[in-house]
């Protein structure tokens, strides 16, 4: 009988993608897989990728649970605090029911383990009720995860909540937090951003405190990173949790999957436009800046214009991903004269296969919101970055990219076109850009070594499978 792993991501694009990669890797190692999306995202996948995208294949099936929110058919990212609140209150009963039904079904083996997103800890209640081993997968960086683990310490030390709103702008965020294990020179502003509030009952702060506390109930904590990249913070995390398994970059481990039909199972909630690849094929090596703010970032109409003219005034070639819901309460429309200004050296599309784009030889740099998937994908392809963190642990990732890893330049303060243009020029043409590119390529080599047979992440995945998931 095959081992049967149930995998469940938090219902947002940046969580579904890495959890699905791990599901495909487990399937290629002989596991029967049940992948659980919310009904809302299941329907989005069908709209973006067609019914066949969720039809599954032999030994790989898709199931759904409700998210507890009112029905909606918008192709937009849901309200995050509302979603967290609803899942905490409503997630457990339908998930427990699903596992029981799978165990009673003659169509699949009994569930032998659960791999849950670390921020869906109601799944641990189900695992404990049914006596099934569970591991939790935090889809952040190790440094971001350590930030969340120390939210409770900010409360204890009286640093959270803020005394008043002015502390966000008056320099208070520069406070050095020299007590965080494994994190040197970290400031309050580098901590995951949910703590920038005066509300002691903030949903996101309390949600993350609960999730990191519950993580110690799991058999192991999984992180999509590699040991050499986040050595010190991983050492500190390994003192805190029984087993921390670094199995990244997952996109490099995924290369070993041989079956094309498994490889092609995708997770994009927007329709991908592949015209941009043909456009990149016509461009010189390292000559194009790739711009993508991820799946959740929202710009104001003013910020959109500042970025747009900053990119135009840099006189560089660029490929810009402008999601349908990128601008708050508005559609992202650029003035007509803008298209004329950048004609021939720019391409704008709604969504793309980011791994293909970052792996393209024409792409010489990446303007990013510093989400973890984007950051680790950029590192895997050796691309230097301009970082504009939007929220959550993107601030932490940005700090590490710009200091410890020496591959990033931060857009600080308000977005201004002059600043954007200047940083783009430095990245694409300047001496500093050359140094960062060299450093990024060194990290790429280290990432590839970690993911190869015998490498640290490859060994960790073997250990996770053989000693933890199969060892009941």
N, C-alpha and C positions, 0 to 999 in steps of 0.2 A: 504494500500500500504506500502511495506517495505521501510525503509530509505535506500538510496543507497550511499555507501561511495566509492570513487575512491582513491586508495592508489598508490603512485608512489615513489619508492626509487631511490637514486642516483645509477647508474649502476655499482656497485662493490659489491663483495660478502659480505663484512662487513656491507653494508647498506641494501642489499636485505633481509638478515636473520632477523634482528629485525623488519623491516617494515612488513614482512610477518607474523611474530608472532602477531603483533598488528592486522593485517587483520583477522587472524584466531579468535582472541578474539572478534573482532567486529561482525564477522559472527556468532559466538556462542551466541551473544547477540541480534540476530535478524536482522542484517544488510545484505542487498544484497551487495556483494563486487565485484568491478572490480580492479584487480591488474595489474599495468602497468609496463612491463619491456621494455628495448630496444630490438630491433630485434636481435642484436648480443647476448645478454644474454639469450633471449628466446631460441635461437638455441642451446646455450651451455647447458641450462637446459634440453632440449630434448635429447642432446647427453649423458649427464651425468645420467639422471634419466628416460629416455624413454618418449614417447609421452603422456602417461597417466598422467605424472607429470604436464602437462600444460592443460590437458583436462578440468580441473575444476570440479565442482560438483554443485549440486543444489544451486543456489544463490551465486556462487563463480566462477567468470570467469577471464581468463587471456587475456589481450590485449597488443599490442605493439605500440611503436613509434620508428622512426629511431633516431640514435644518431648523424647523420650528418657527420659521419666519413666514409672513404672508406671501402667497405665490406671486412670482414676477417673471416676465420673460425678457427683461432687459439684458443686453450684452454689455453689462457694466459690472465692475467690482462692487460687491455688496458693502454695506456700512460695517466696518470692522468691529467697533465696540458692540454694536447691536448683535452681530453674528456671534461674538464670543459669549455674550450674555445668554443668548438663546441656546447655544450648544451646551453650556454649563447646566442650564435648567432642563433642557429637553433631550440631550443626546443619548443618555444612558439607556432608557427603555427600548427604543427602536434598535440600538446596536446589540443589546443583549438578545433581543428577539431574533435578529438576523443570524447571530452566531448559533443560537439554538436550532433555527431552521436549517442552517448548513449542516449541523451535526445530525439532524434527522433525515437529511436528504440522501437518496440513493445515487444522486448524480455526481457526488464528489466525496473524497475521503473526509474523515472527521477532522475538525480544525485542530492542528497540533501547536500552532503558535500565532501570536498577534504582533504585528509591527505597526505601531501607532505613531502618528505625529506627536511630538512631545507636548504640543499645546492642546491636545485632545484627551486630557487625562481621565475623562469619564470612562474611557475604554478600559482603564485599569480596574475599575469597579466590576466591569463585565468579566474581565480575565480572571479576577480573584473569585468571583461568584462561581465561575465554571471551572476553576482550577486549570487554567491554560497559561503557559508562560508568555510574558509580554516583554518586548523591548521597545524603547521609545526613541524616535528619530527627531532630533532638533534640527530644523532645516536652516539654522543660522550658522554663522562662523562660531568657532570656539570662543573667541573674545566677546562676541555678542551674547552668547549663552552665559558666559561668566558675568557679564553685566546684569542680565536678568536675575541670575542667582544671587546677586548682591543688592537687589531692590529692597529686600527685607532689612538689610544692614543700613540702607539710607534712611529707612523709617526709624530704626533703633537709634541712629546717631542724630536724628532731628534734622537731617538735610532735606528730607521729603516729609510733608508737602512744602512747596515754596511759601514764604511768608506773604508775598504779594507779587503781582504780575511783573512789576518793574525788575525783579530779579532775573527775568529772562533776557533783559537788554543791558543791565547795569554792570556787567562784568562778573556777577556772582557765579555764572556758569563756568568761569575760568578756574574755580576752586579745584585744587589738586587733591585727588582721592588716592593718597599714597598707601592706603591700607588694603587695596583690592588684591587678592592673591594672584600672582602671575601676570599682573598688568602694571607695567612701569609708566610713569608720567601720564597717567590717565586723568582727564579733567571731567567735571560733572557734564560738560557739554559733549563729551565723547561717549557718555552713557546712553543706552537706548532711550529715545527722546520722550517716551510716555511720562517720565517723571517731571517734565517741565510744566507742572500744574500746581495750583493752590488747593485743588480738591482732594482731601484725604481719602475720599471714597471713589477715586477715579477707577472706572471699570477696567481699563487696560493695565494699570499698575497692579491692582488686586488680582486680576486674571493671571498675570505673569508670575506673581508671587506664589499663587496656588499651583501653577503648572510646574515650576522648578522644584517646589517642595515635593510634589507627587512623584517627580522623576526618580527619587531614591527608592520608590516601590518597585520599579521595573528591574528586570534581570540585567539590563545593560542600557547605556545611553549611546546612541549612534550620532556621529556628526560627519557631514560631507566636507571634510578638510583633510590635510595630510600632516603628519607629525612635524616635519621640518618647518612648515610654514608658521605653525602656532605653538612651537615647542614649550615655552614657559607657561602659557596659560593652560595648555593641556596637562602639563605636570600637576598644576594646582587643581584642575578638575578631577584628575585621577586620585587625588587625595580625598576628594569630597564624595565621589561616587565609586561603587565597587568595580564597575567595569565601564570604561569609556572607549568606544570603538571608532577610530577614524577610518572612514572607508571612501575617501575622496581623492581627486576629483571624480565623481561618479561618471561624468561624461567620458573620461578616459578608460575607466574600468568597463564601461558599456561597449567599448570597441571589441571586446572579446566575444560578444554575443554573435553567434554565427548565423542563426536563422533569420533571413530577411523579414519574414512575416512578424517575428517578435520585435526586431529592431524598429519596424515601421509603426508600432503602436505609439500614438502620439498623445500629447497632453495639452495642446494649445487650445485655449478657450476663444481665441479670435481666429478668423480665417487668415492663413499665412499667404503673403504675396511673394512669389518667388521671382518676379521680374527683376528684383534688385540684384540677383546673382548674375544675370546676363549683363546688367549695367556694370557691376564690379569687374566682370571679365574684361571689359574694355579699358580698364584703368591701370596705371603703372603700380608696381609693388609699393606698399606702405604710403600710398598717396591720398587715401580716403580716410576721413574721420567718420566713425560710426557713432550715431547719437540715438540713445534709447533710454528713456526714464522708467522702464519697467512697467508692470501691470497695474500698479496702484497709485503711483504719483499723480497728483493733479496740479496743473499750473493755473495761475490767474491769466486772463487775457494779456495783461501787461508783461508778465514773465515770458509768455509765449513770444511776444514781439521782441523783447530784449534778447532772448536766445536766438531768435530768427535773424535779427540784424547783426548780432555778434558773430554768428556763423558766416553770414554774408560778407561782413567787413574783414573777416580773417583772410579772405581770398583763397581759402582752401577748398578742396572738393569734399563733399560730405553726403552721407546717406542718413536720413533722419526718419525715425519711426514715430509717426504721430497717430496714436490710438484714437479711435472714435470718441472716447471719453476722457481725453487728455486734459481738456480745459474745463474748469469748474462751471457748471450750469450753462455751458455754451458749446457750440461746435468749434473745433479748432480750425479757424479759417484765416489764412494769411492774405494780406492785400495783393491786388493784381500786380502792382509794380514790383513786389517782392519776387514773384516767379520770373519776371523779366530779368531782374538783377542777378539771380543765381542760375539762370538758364545755362545748361550745358555742363555745369559743375556740381549740380546737386540733384538728389533724388529723394522724394518723400513718399513713403508708403505707410499703410495702416498698421501692419504687423508683419513679422518675418520669422524665419527659423534662425534664431540668434546664433546658435552654434555654427551653422553654415557660414553666416556672415563673419563672425569673429575668426573663423578658421581660414577666411579668404586672404590670399597673399596681398591683395590691394589695400586691405584695411591696415592702417598704420597707427591708429589710436582710437580710443573709446571714451566718449562723454557719457557718463553713467550716473544713476541715482545711488550707486553703491549698495544695491541689494546684494545679498550673498550669492545667489545663483549667478548674477551678472559678474560679480567680482571673481568668483572661482572659475567661471568660464573664460573671463579675460586673462586670468593667470595661466590657465591651461593652454591658451593660444599665444601667450607671450606678448600681450598688448598693453602698453602703458595707458594710463587713464587720467581724465579730468573728472573730479568727483563733485557731485552736487547732491549730498544726502538729503532725503525728504523727511523720513520719519523712522521710528523703531530703531533697530540696531544698525541702520545704514550709517549713522554718525560714527559708530565704533569701527565699522569696516573702513570708512573713509580715513579715520585717524591712522589705522594700521597701514593702509595703502600708501599714505603720504609720508609716514615716518618710518616705521620698522621695515616695511617691504620696499620702500623707495621707488614705487612705481606710479605714484599719483600726485596730482596737483589739485588743491581744493579751491572751489569757487566760494569764497567767504562772504558773509553778509548778503546784501540784496543782489539780485541778478542785474548786472548792468552790461550793456552791449560792449562797451570798451574793454571791460574786464574779461568778458567771454572771448572777444576777438584776440586779446593779448595772450591769454592762456592757450588758445588753440594754436596760435603761431608758435609759441614756445614748444608745445608738445610735438607739432608736426615738422618744425624747421629748426628749432633752437638747439643749443648745446645740451641744455638740461634735458630736453626731449630725447636726444640721442642716448644720454646716460640712462634715462629711465627705460628706454627700449632695450638697452643692453641688459639691465637688471631684470626686466620682465622676461627676457629670453632665458636668463639663468633660472628663474622660478619655473618657467615652462619645463626645462630639463628635469628639475627636481620633482615636479608634479608627475611627469611621465615615468620617472624611475619608481616613484611611490606606487603607481598603478600597475606596473609590470609584474608578472609572476616573480615572486621573491622580494618584491618591494613591500614597504611597510603597510600600505593600505590594502594591497592584495592579500597579504598574510592576515591582516585584521579581519577581512571579509571571510576568509577561510575559517578563522577561529570562531567568528560570530556564528557562522553556519554550523560548523561541526560540534563546537563545545557548548553553544548556548541554544540555538534554535532547534537542533536535532537531539539535544541532550535532555529529554524529559523522562 
